Amino acid sequence: MFDRNERLVSLFLSEINFVLRDKHELKSDGIFTVTGAELSDEGKALKVFFSVFGSSRTAQENLRIIESFSREIKNSMKKRLKLKIIPNISFCHDSTPERAGRIEEILRKINSERENEKPETSKD
């Protein structure tokens, strides 16, 4: 069974996605994705992780844009959710997809180098 924090994180992620789904500033330069969240033990702070695929913007620019929506997100949560405590929201760029892409690229390069090395056969 899920514990309360996991249920709250899921609920908060749904609400964040609901508010951000029509924000064109985030869609203009790539695919914006909320990748996860961590809720503090007391439920007073929510750290939300995001990534942008195919974007030429820096992580800092994306962070600035997304943070500008944090008040709107929190207000939406207050209106739509019947909870005693709505956490303060902070955002953090998740570089996992970029690192995974880099690892994949390295593995492809290694495989292509192995394929190019043909085993020498000796003819007697």
Secondary structure, DSSP 8 states (H G I E B T S, - for coil): ---HHHHHHHHHHHHHHHHHTT-HHHHTTSEEEEEEEEE-TTSSEEEEEEEEES--S-HHHHHHHHHTTHHHHHHHHHHH---S---EEEEEE--HHHHHHHHHHHHHHHHHHHHHS-------
